[in-house]
Amino acid sequence: MPKHSKVKRQTSTPNASNLEQQPEIDIEEWKHKSTNEIMQKFNDCDCLASQAQLASILMKKEGPDFFAKDETLMEDMERLYRRAGTRKLWGVVRIAASVITKLVDSIAPSITSVLVHGKQVTLGLFGHEEEVISNPLSPGVIKGILYSKCYGEREAVLQQELVIHIGWIISNTPELFSGMLKIRVGWIIQAMKHELEIRAGDMSPQDIYQMSPSDVKQLLLDVLQPQQHSRSWINMRQIDGSLNRTPNGFYDRVWQILERTCNGIVVAGIQLPQQPTLSDMTMYEMNFSLLVEDTLKDIVLPEYRQIVVELLMVVSIVLERNPELEFSEKVDLDVLVKEAFHDFQKDRSREGMKKQDDMEEFYKTPPMGRRGTSSYLTKAVMIQLLQGDVKPSKDDPCSVS
């Protein structure tokens, strides 16, 4: 069980530190103000969070060498960074560190630690373009990736923190990353946000960007714990999907599906073809596993990704148990999920439940059981298989020799 007590839960009354981390200004409004107006406000306000946001706007407008009073903006932000650190205003620290593009010294060795464990690292914001790192890089190159791919004032700094923590954890407890081929840092942050929402219940979740570095590390450790059975199925799928976690033998099973699928597999508009994949690669090589991950990378919703992973496991088991069957058409995973969900809706409407167009109830349903998600997925797979070719078997009692 995760040590939830080590990460402070959201309270109904925010403490002084939380209040200090909230800017008193409307950031979007101030982006359109003149430099003189921003300077005036910067000098008049005492709120460090507001000062950090205003300095960030000025930096983008005027550049780091712009003079504010008798200091350059860069010098001002360095001073702000130190003051916020002394007062443990972590949200402000991260804004200031991001504006002055700070880089942690040990980030390159931390990434190398992940790579030597046979994983790749991706940097970039969840839901946006990511940069894949598969070889050791210099700190300068890593810095360029972080600050070009991580939009938002605090994201590049938080991702650096996570890379450091991940490098330490994978060196000491590598089993926590079992089933994860790509360490997608932006997606891991999404998993951590999901966990904060679960803990908050009906209240506003804690802001991950305002948490202390030690609390961020503990939250990461909690999220990496496999299958917390106290979580609902939708929450488990959201977190495992965000972590890009797959079951044991997953990639081998996808290979076995391809062997029986002449026109390949399609999901989210990306095709994994049977050929030249099977002739150019082998089942157990890393390049094939990475190719499968690349096929899944454009799936947007983490919980949907987990349903697709579940579906691929179902397809593999069905083919394993029915050696006479193979797919004559391409296997469109989105179509199969849609058909399974349609069947699920029909059963619910027969029981008098209100029809919902979104898939939330499907995500909440456990895989196993007569009305489990796997039973609906299996039915959709069997229907498509039986519409295709059936190979004759010498053991078929109906065959005439």
N, C-alpha and C positions, 0 to 999 in steps of 0.2 A: 504493500500500500504506500502511496506517496506521502511524504511527511508534510502534509498541507499546513501544519502549524508553523512551519518555518517561513512561510510566505504570508505576510499579513493580509487578512481578508479586508474587503472594503467595509468601512464603517459608515453609519448614517451621517456622522458629522466629520468632515475632513479636518485633519490636524493642521496646525499652522504651516508646516512645511508644504503640505499639498496646496494650501491656499496661495502660498508664495510662488509656487510653480505655475500658477495660472496667470497668463498675461491679462492685463486690465484693458487691453486694446482689441479692436476688431482688426485682425491682421490683413484681411482682404481689403478693407477700407483704406488702410494706411499704405498699401502697395501703390495706390493711385495718388498719393499726396506728393507735394513738392519736396525737394531736398531740404529746403529751409524749414518747412513745417515739421518734417520728421526729426531734424536736428533739434528744434525747439522742444518737441515732445520728449526726445531722448534725454535732454538736459534737465527737464522739469520733473520727470517721473522717478520714483524711488524703487519701483518694482523691477527686480532683476530679470524676471521672465519677459516683461515688456521691453526692457532695454535690449535684451538679446534678440528679440524678434525685430525691433526697429533697426538695430545694427546690421542684422541679416539683410533687411530690405535695402539699407544704405549701401552695403557691400555690393549688392547686385547692381545698384544704380550707378555708384561712383567708383567702385574698385577699392582694394585694400589700402591703397596709399592716400586715400582721401583724409584730410585733416578734420578732426572733430575736436574743438578747443585746441589744446597744444599736443594732442596725440594723433597718430594715424588710427584709422578704424581697426587695423590689425592689432595694434598695441592696446586699444580699448577693449577688443574682444579677448585678448590674452588676460587682461586684468579682470574682466568679467568672469572668465573661465575659472580663474583662481579663487575669486570671491565666492562663486557658486559652489565650488568644490569644498571650501572651508565650511560653508553652511549646509552642505549635503543636499543641495537642491539639484537632484540628479537630472531632472528634465532640462533645466537651464544649462547644466554642465554639458549635456549631449548636444544641445543647440549650438552653444559656443564652440565646442570641439569640432562640430561639423562645419561651421562657418569658416573656421581657420584651418580646415582640412587636416586635422590631426590624424596621425597613424600610429597605432601601437607597435612598439619595437619588435615584439615577438610574433607578429602575425604571420610572417613567411614560414618560420619553423612550425607554427601550429597547423598551417595548411599542409605542409609536408608530412606532418604526423598523420593526418587524415589520408593522404595519398598512399603512404606506405602500408596502410591497412586495406588497400585494394578498393578504396572509395574515390569518387570524384566530388568536388565541391562546386556548387554554383552560388554566385553572388548576384543580387538583384532583388527588386521588389516583387512580392507576391502578386501574381496576375499580370506581370509585365515581362519584358525581355530579360533573360538572365545570361550571365557569362559563365560558361563551364570551364573549370580549371582541372586539367588532368595531368599537368606536369608542374614541378616546383617553379615558382616565379619570384622575381626580385620584389622587394618592398615597394619600389616605385611603380611597377606595373600593377601590383595589387591595389595600390592607392588610386591609380587611374581608373581601374574597374569599379571600385567601391563608389567613388564620387561621380562616376558617369552613369552607373546603373541604379543607384539607390536614391530615388527621388525623395524629397521631404527633408526637413531640417535635421532630423535626428536618426534617420534610418542607417546611414553609412556608419555612424558611431556604434549603434546597437549591434549591427552585423559584425563589426570588428570584435566587440565583446563576446559575441556568441562563438565566433571562430576560435578565439582563445580558449573559451570554456570547452568547446567541442574537441579541440586538440588535446586538452588535458583529460577529458572523460574517455575518449577513444583509446588513449594510451594506458589508462588505468582500468577501465571497465568496457572493453570492446564489445561485449555481448549486448550492451544497450543499443547498439547500432545494427543488430542482426536483422537481415531482410531489407536493409537500406543500402542501395548501391550508390545513389547520388545523395549527398548531403546538401539539400537545397535550403540555404540559410533563410531566405525570405519566406519559404513555406514553413520552416520550423517556427519562425516568429508567428506565423498564422496559427500554428498548432498551440503555441503558448497563449495567444489571445483567446482561442477557443476555451482553453483550460480556465483562464481568468473569468470568462463569461459563465462557465459551468459553476464555478465557486461563488460567483456573485448572486446567482439565482435571479430574482426579480429586481435586484438593485443594479446600479451602474457598476460595470466592472472596473477594476483597478487599471490605471493607465500604465502599460508596460514600460513606456518611455520615461516614467517618473520613478520607477522602482530602483532601489539600490543595486549595484553590481552583484552583491552577494545574494540578494533575493532573486535577481534574474537567473543566476546560476542554479539556485535551488529549484526554481520553477522549471528550468530546462531539464534538470534531473528527474523531476516528477513526471514531466510529459514523456520522457524517453522510456519510463517504466512500461514494459509490454502489458497489454490487455488488463486494464483496471476494471474488474467485473462490477464495481460499484457504479460505473458509468453506464448511461443508456447506450443503445446500439447506434443511434445517430451521433452521439458524442464520440464513441469509439471510432466510428467511420470518419468523422471529421478530423480527428487527431491522427489516426493511422494514415489517412489519405494525405494530410498535410506533411506527415513525415515521409511519405512515399514508401511506406513499409509493405513488404510482400511476404506471402507464406513461404515456408521451406519448399524448395524444388519448383518454384514458380516459373523461372525462365526455362527450365527443362521441359515443363509441361507446355509452354507456348511453342517450343520447338516441335513437340509431338503433334500439336494441333496443325502447325504449318505442313507437316508431312502428309496430312489428310485433307488439305485445303488448297486446291490447285490455283485458286485465284486470290489467295492471301487473306489477310485480316485488315479491317479498316476501323478506325475510331477517331472521332473528332476531325474527320477529313484527311487523316494521315494513313497511308497504306503501308502495311508490312507485307511485301510480296513473298510468295513461296520461292520464286527464282528471281535473281541469282542467290538469294539468301542461303538456301540449303546447300548449294554447290560451292559457295565461296567461304562458308563458315562451318564450324562444328558446334554441336549442342552445348558443350561445356566452356567454350571460350568467352572471355570477357566482352569481346566486341559484339557478340550476339546479344548478351544481356543488356549492353548499352543501347543497342539498336531497339530492343523492346522498350526500354525506358524512353528513348526518343519518340517512339510511336505513341506513348501515353502522355508526353509532356504538355500537350496542348489542351488536355482536359482541365477545365477551369475550376469546377467544384471539387474539393477534397473528398466529400462523401460520395460523389458520383464516381470518382476515380476508384474508390474502394469497391463499389458495386461492380465496376468493370473488371477489377482484379478477381472478385468473387465469380463473375461470369466466366472468365477464362479458366478458372479452376473447374467450374461445372462442365464446360465444354470438354476439357481434357478427360475428366472422369467418364462422361458419357461416351466419348470415343473409345476409351480404354475398355469399357464394358460392352461395346458394340463394334467389334473389329470389322464387321461386314459393311459398316456405314462410313461414308465420307461426304464432305461438302462439295457440291458441284458448282456452286456460286461462291463469290467472295463472302466472307463472314463479316457482316457489318454489325459491330458490337452495339452501336447506338440503336440500331433497329431492333435487335434482340432485347435490349433493356426496355425499349419503348413497348414492345409487345408483352413482355412480362409485367410491366407496370399497368398496361391496359387490362390484362387479366386480373391483376390485383384489385384494380378499381371496380371491375365487374362483380367480383366476389363481395367487396365491401358494400356496393349498392344493393345487392341482393339481401344483405343483412340490415338494410335500412340506414346505412351510414351515408352522410353527405359526401357527394363527389368533390374531390379537390384536384385541381389541375397540377399543383406543384407536387413534388415527390416526397415531401417531408414524412408522411406516414409510412411510405415504403422504406425510407432510410431508418425509421424507428423500429422496423420489424426485424426480429432475429433471423439469421439465415436458416436455421434448422426448424423442423416441424412441418406438419401438413400445410400450414399457411405461411411458412417461412419464405424469405426472398429466394432461397436456392430452389425451392420447388417450382416457383413461377419461372425462374430463369431456365430450369431444366426443361420445362414444358415448351418454352419458346425455342430452345435448341433442338429438341426432338422434332418439332413440327418442320423446321427448316431442313433437318437431316433427312427426314422421310420423304421430302419433296425432291431429294437428289438421287444420286446413283447408289445402288446397293450392289456390292461386289459378291459374286457367288462364292459359297464356301463348300468345301467337300464334306463338311460335317452337317450341312443343311439337310434335315430329314425330308424336306419337300422336293429336293432336287432329284431329277431323273438322269441316271447315268447312261 
